[in-house]
């Protein structure tokens, strides 16, 4: 004890290296390899199918207008789900989701169908990504 402080000496002996840890971390940052392992376009397709199935149907045009784009930029991969049904400058999928005003001053309440449809896709994507990382 020195000045009321207990001093403890700890000695650690180790063998080996951090090669496996460094290999894991270097492989984990390789987005192209992760994309291949996850089959990102397959996930994007699943999202389109889920959105098509969940979209409220009147004519069916909005449900049939879902698509996606995959962007790989600066080591960051993004999936953008798109809907091409635009009427008079308004994306119909968005007003179905969030609601909209009517010509006569009324309001049509939105229906949260996008988040409900995509939650299982996001959960699966996170799970698949975790499996891909730990298998490196």
Backbone bond lengths (Angstrom), bond angles and torsions (degrees), N, CA, C in turn:
res aa  C-N    CA-C-N  psi(-1)  N-CA   C-N-CA  omega(-1)  CA-C   N-CA-C  phi
1 X - - - 1.444 - - 1.527 107.23 -
2 X 1.315 115.40 135.63 1.451 121.44 178.46 1.527 109.01 -133.68
3 X 1.317 118.19 120.34 1.464 124.04 -178.61 1.528 112.45 53.19
4 X 1.311 118.14 40.03 1.455 122.71 178.32 1.520 114.48 79.29
5 X 1.335 117.93 3.23 1.464 122.17 -179.09 1.521 108.51 -108.58
6 X 1.290 115.85 130.63 1.462 121.14 177.47 1.520 107.87 -82.66
7 X 1.294 116.89 127.32 1.452 122.08 179.29 1.522 108.37 -105.24
8 X 1.306 115.57 126.81 1.455 121.25 179.64 1.518 107.73 -118.80
9 X 1.288 116.76 127.33 1.462 121.16 175.39 1.522 108.63 -93.70
10 X 1.327 116.06 130.10 1.457 121.70 178.83 1.512 107.54 -121.75
11 X 1.311 115.94 131.87 1.454 121.41 177.43 1.523 107.56 -120.11
12 X 1.339 115.95 128.91 1.463 120.66 -179.82 1.524 108.36 -119.81
13 X 1.303 115.40 127.37 1.464 121.41 173.82 1.518 107.70 -109.94
14 X 1.323 116.89 139.52 1.467 119.62 177.05 1.509 109.44 -143.67
15 X 1.307 114.28 157.16 1.460 121.59 176.35 1.522 107.01 -124.01
16 X 1.282 117.19 151.80 1.453 120.62 174.53 1.511 112.37 101.19
17 X 1.336 113.33 -161.98 1.464 119.35 -177.00 1.521 109.14 -143.69
18 X 1.303 115.06 -179.08 1.457 121.56 177.89 1.533 110.80 -100.82
19 X 1.325 117.70 20.50 1.462 121.58 -176.69 1.528 112.73 -57.11
20 X 1.338 117.11 -45.54 1.469 119.70 -178.79 1.529 110.87 -64.81
21 X 1.314 116.65 -40.57 1.467 120.53 178.66 1.524 110.15 -63.86
22 X 1.320 117.43 -45.59 1.462 121.01 -179.85 1.531 111.18 -64.54
23 X 1.335 117.42 -40.54 1.476 120.54 176.36 1.522 110.63 -59.95
24 X 1.335 116.63 -45.96 1.462 121.03 179.23 1.521 110.39 -58.22
25 X 1.328 117.63 -49.11 1.464 121.10 -177.47 1.522 111.58 -65.81
26 X 1.322 118.17 -39.84 1.466 120.94 178.09 1.519 111.54 -65.56
27 X 1.336 117.40 -41.03 1.467 120.26 177.63 1.524 111.56 -68.05
28 X 1.319 117.20 -36.66 1.466 120.94 -177.99 1.516 111.80 -64.89
29 X 1.316 118.16 -27.76 1.462 119.39 -179.10 1.530 112.78 -84.58
30 X 1.303 117.60 -3.91 1.461 122.69 -179.97 1.529 109.26 -83.01
31 X 1.333 117.09 91.82 1.471 120.85 -174.87 1.521 112.85 -64.10
32 X 1.320 117.61 -33.51 1.464 118.69 179.95 1.521 110.60 -63.02
33 X 1.314 116.90 -40.89 1.461 120.13 178.74 1.529 110.18 -65.95
34 X 1.319 116.91 -42.34 1.459 119.45 177.59 1.524 110.60 -62.63
35 X 1.343 117.00 -42.00 1.468 120.01 179.08 1.524 110.88 -58.67
36 X 1.327 116.36 -43.70 1.462 119.43 179.72 1.517 110.23 -63.60
37 X 1.320 116.17 -42.37 1.458 119.55 -177.30 1.525 111.08 -67.54
38 X 1.303 117.05 -34.22 1.462 120.43 -177.34 1.526 112.61 -86.86
39 X 1.327 117.03 -15.56 1.461 120.67 -174.91 1.528 109.02 54.06
40 X 1.316 114.65 65.86 1.467 121.83 -171.91 1.531 112.74 -57.89
41 X 1.315 117.15 -35.69 1.468 118.06 -179.83 1.528 110.76 -66.97
42 X 1.322 117.00 -30.05 1.459 120.22 176.26 1.534 110.58 -64.96
43 X 1.323 116.20 -41.37 1.465 120.11 177.12 1.517 110.35 -64.66
44 X 1.330 116.49 -42.25 1.468 120.48 178.55 1.531 110.74 -60.96
45 X 1.330 116.66 -41.84 1.473 121.03 176.88 1.526 111.42 -61.62
46 X 1.332 116.46 -41.55 1.461 120.20 178.51 1.525 110.66 -61.69
47 X 1.330 116.40 -38.60 1.460 120.65 176.97 1.514 111.82 -62.79
48 X 1.326 116.62 -43.21 1.471 120.93 178.18 1.526 110.15 -60.51
49 X 1.316 116.82 -45.83 1.475 120.41 -179.92 1.523 111.38 -62.52
50 X 1.336 116.81 -41.32 1.468 120.52 179.26 1.525 110.62 -64.91
51 X 1.320 117.09 -41.30 1.466 120.97 179.04 1.533 110.93 -67.13
52 X 1.329 117.04 -42.30 1.469 120.49 177.43 1.521 110.81 -58.26
53 X 1.324 115.42 -44.10 1.467 121.01 -177.11 1.537 111.88 -68.27
54 X 1.337 117.06 -34.68 1.466 121.17 -174.57 1.526 114.48 -90.62
55 X 1.306 118.06 -14.33 1.467 120.79 -176.71 1.519 110.53 -67.67
56 X 1.349 116.74 128.38 1.473 118.89 176.09 1.533 110.03 -56.34
57 X 1.314 116.32 139.40 1.467 120.68 -173.06 1.526 111.13 -112.69
58 X 1.328 114.31 126.19 1.459 121.42 167.92 1.527 104.99 -117.17
59 X 1.325 115.79 -70.31 1.467 119.64 176.14 1.530 111.60 -95.64
60 X 1.337 116.96 -19.34 1.456 121.48 -176.88 1.520 113.29 90.76
61 X 1.334 116.74 -4.68 1.464 120.09 -177.32 1.528 111.91 -65.95
62 X 1.322 117.95 -42.48 1.470 120.29 -179.50 1.520 110.44 -65.63
63 X 1.313 117.35 -43.48 1.467 121.22 179.41 1.529 111.00 -60.92
64 X 1.328 116.46 -36.71 1.467 120.82 -177.85 1.531 112.69 -82.33
65 X 1.330 117.99 -3.15 1.464 121.15 -173.86 1.530 114.11 -101.16
66 X 1.332 118.06 10.95 1.463 120.75 179.87 1.519 110.86 -78.48
67 X 1.315 116.07 144.14 1.459 123.43 176.13 1.521 108.49 -153.97
68 X 1.321 116.94 -169.17 1.464 119.83 178.12 1.520 110.37 -153.77
69 X 1.321 114.67 160.93 1.455 123.07 172.35 1.530 106.82 -131.85
70 X 1.327 116.54 139.72 1.463 121.65 175.38 1.513 107.26 -111.89
71 X 1.328 115.51 128.63 1.465 121.20 179.76 1.531 108.93 -119.34
72 X 1.310 116.36 128.05 1.470 122.43 175.18 1.521 105.92 -118.49
73 X 1.320 116.01 101.07 1.456 121.14 -173.58 1.525 109.60 -134.78
74 X 1.308 116.11 125.96 1.473 122.45 178.08 1.528 112.06 53.17
75 X 1.328 116.72 40.56 1.457 120.69 177.93 1.515 114.18 75.73
76 X 1.315 118.00 8.68 1.459 122.36 -179.89 1.530 108.29 -116.46
77 X 1.321 116.14 125.49 1.458 120.82 -178.32 1.524 108.56 -104.48
78 X 1.335 116.36 131.70 1.466 121.40 179.77 1.514 109.46 -130.60
79 X 1.323 115.53 143.20 1.464 121.66 171.25 1.518 106.39 -110.27
80 X 1.318 116.45 129.32 1.457 122.03 175.23 1.523 107.85 -115.59
81 X 1.332 116.66 115.69 1.454 119.80 174.41 1.516 106.99 -86.24
82 X 1.322 115.87 134.45 1.458 121.65 -173.84 1.526 110.54 -124.09
83 X 1.330 114.21 156.39 1.459 119.70 172.46 1.519 107.01 -135.75
84 X 1.318 116.37 123.27 1.463 122.02 -172.89 1.528 114.03 -94.80
85 X 1.331 118.19 6.23 1.462 119.58 179.59 1.529 109.50 -82.78
86 X 1.327 115.62 96.17 1.466 122.74 -179.89 1.522 108.05 -116.85
87 X 1.315 116.16 124.78 1.467 122.17 179.11 1.526 108.67 -120.21
88 X 1.323 117.48 122.41 1.467 123.35 -179.63 1.529 111.09 51.68
89 X 1.329 116.33 41.42 1.455 121.98 177.46 1.519 115.01 79.90
90 X 1.324 117.83 5.43 1.464 121.32 -176.98 1.531 109.03 -114.74
91 X 1.329 115.83 128.09 1.456 120.14 176.46 1.528 107.88 -76.76
92 X 1.302 116.33 117.45 1.467 122.02 -174.35 1.522 111.83 -66.00
93 X 1.327 118.52 -36.15 1.465 120.99 179.04 1.532 110.58 -59.82
94 X 1.316 116.68 -37.63 1.469 120.99 -179.24 1.528 111.29 -68.87
95 X 1.326 117.42 -43.82 1.473 117.56 -178.56 1.531 111.68 -72.52
96 X 1.329 117.04 -27.11 1.464 118.85 173.04 1.523 110.19 -65.87
97 X 1.319 116.71 -37.92 1.460 122.34 -179.11 1.533 111.93 -72.05
98 X 1.335 117.11 -47.59 1.464 120.79 -170.56 1.526 115.14 -104.95
99 X 1.316 117.39 -11.02 1.459 120.46 -179.07 1.523 110.87 94.76
100 X 1.351 114.90 171.76 1.466 119.13 -178.12 1.523 110.51 -165.34
101 X 1.316 113.33 156.64 1.456 119.50 174.54 1.518 110.18 -80.45
102 X 1.339 115.33 158.98 1.471 120.60 178.81 1.521 109.70 -111.24
103 X 1.334 116.42 168.48 1.465 121.92 -179.33 1.525 112.67 -57.07
104 X 1.326 116.32 -38.43 1.467 119.94 -175.07 1.531 113.18 -89.95
105 X 1.352 117.34 15.67 1.458 120.16 176.35 1.512 114.78 89.92
106 X 1.297 116.65 3.74 1.462 119.63 178.11 1.519 111.24 -83.14
107 X 1.297 115.18 -176.63 1.463 120.51 179.77 1.529 109.02 -140.66
108 X 1.327 114.98 132.93 1.456 121.15 174.88 1.525 106.53 -104.24
109 X 1.326 116.58 118.31 1.463 121.44 -177.95 1.520 110.12 -69.71
110 X 1.321 115.42 141.79 1.460 121.01 177.91 1.519 111.38 -75.00
111 X 1.308 114.11 166.37 1.464 121.08 178.07 1.523 107.48 -128.49
112 X 1.317 117.41 123.10 1.466 121.33 -176.11 1.524 109.90 -76.62
113 X 1.319 115.97 77.36 1.460 120.20 -179.31 1.526 111.72 -96.05
114 X 1.327 118.37 -24.35 1.467 121.03 -177.05 1.528 110.72 -70.93
115 X 1.324 117.22 -50.58 1.472 120.03 -179.44 1.525 111.61 -62.14
116 X 1.322 116.19 -41.31 1.470 119.88 178.76 1.532 111.51 -62.34
117 X 1.325 116.02 -39.21 1.467 120.29 -179.55 1.525 111.82 -71.14
118 X 1.330 116.40 -37.19 1.459 120.30 -172.36 1.528 114.64 -87.44
119 X 1.320 118.83 -18.74 1.466 120.44 -177.84 1.534 112.27 -55.08
120 X 1.342 119.30 -49.40 1.472 117.72 178.74 1.536 112.74 -63.46
121 X 1.319 117.51 -30.84 1.469 121.17 178.57 1.526 109.36 -68.18
122 X 1.339 116.92 -45.68 1.468 120.67 179.06 1.528 110.94 -64.22
123 X 1.325 116.56 -40.60 1.467 120.01 178.24 1.530 110.63 -62.22
124 X 1.323 116.79 -43.58 1.466 121.20 178.97 1.528 110.48 -65.74
125 X 1.328 116.67 -40.99 1.453 120.76 179.79 1.537 110.51 -61.75
126 X 1.323 117.05 -44.96 1.461 120.82 179.17 1.530 110.55 -62.99
127 X 1.315 116.55 -42.14 1.463 121.25 179.14 1.530 110.93 -64.75
128 X 1.331 117.17 -45.42 1.462 121.13 179.67 1.525 110.82 -63.87
129 X 1.342 116.64 -39.92 1.452 120.13 179.73 1.530 110.33 -64.52
130 X 1.330 116.12 -41.98 1.464 119.41 178.31 1.528 110.29 -61.45
131 X 1.321 117.34 -44.81 1.471 120.70 178.74 1.526 110.94 -60.91
132 X 1.347 116.80 -39.76 1.460 120.36 -179.85 1.523 110.98 -65.89
133 X 1.309 116.96 -40.40 1.470 120.47 -179.14 1.522 110.48 -67.27
134 X 1.319 118.06 -45.90 1.462 119.31 -176.44 1.527 112.63 -73.79
135 X 1.324 117.51 -15.26 1.476 119.39 178.62 1.519 112.28 -89.20
136 X 1.333 117.72 -4.84 1.471 120.41 -178.50 1.519 111.51 -65.88
